[in-house]
């Protein structure tokens, strides 16, 4: 079955929400002015998006049970509020923080999945080396921007993730060790700007669902974008950067100066 992209989800959810709204109006279950239509309907978008993410997770197309279930519960509570079963506003999302403990508990009963990453290369040894994750520092933040542009900041292998936030990574101001350093940046919504020195080789695998990707002179824009790029001297270099950047919505730009 063809995997739906984010744009298809939005269109589908729009029709679902519109249809549900018209049915409830025709049955005199609700009576709303046009100005209140968005206030009533957007919880259905959130609920539907969560449901689709969970379905994709069950099918094995993505690993997003936590995020999907949060949207499902959040949207369901907003819908219940619209029908006056409970009182729950959009800004009350913080009241769902105990879900974190539930997700942690469930994680102990579910086997961890190894990430499936496609690497374009002619050497099998490169694939094994590229997928090594040992020794990486991890930093997970829900919302916030990240800047790595302090003078002589220390480059080390790390994994960065957030829900909403921008990244500015300037390797021209950094101390880069004489080795291969792996850095992974991922999130849901955000812009990523990376600057690499001319004398440092690198390779990058970048994906984005909706937005643009530009790596030096290579550009890809639209939906479900994917770029694999490697500088000519990467294989023989001793000091090099191995980058992975994955976002749902945003822009990814890599320059060399």
Secondary structure, DSSP 8 states (H G I E B T S, - for coil): -----HHHHHHHHHHHHHHHHHHHHHTTS----GGGHHHHHHHHHHHHHHHHHHHHHHHTS---HHHHHHHHHHHHHHHHHHTTSS---GGGGGGGTTHHHHHHHHHTTS-----------S-HHHHHHHT--TT-EEEEEEE--EEE-STTEE---EEEEEEE--EEEEGGGEE--SSEEEEEEEEEEEEEEEEE-TTSEEEEEEEEEEEEEEETTEEEEEEEEEEEEE-TTTTT-SSEEEEEEEEEEEEEEEEE-
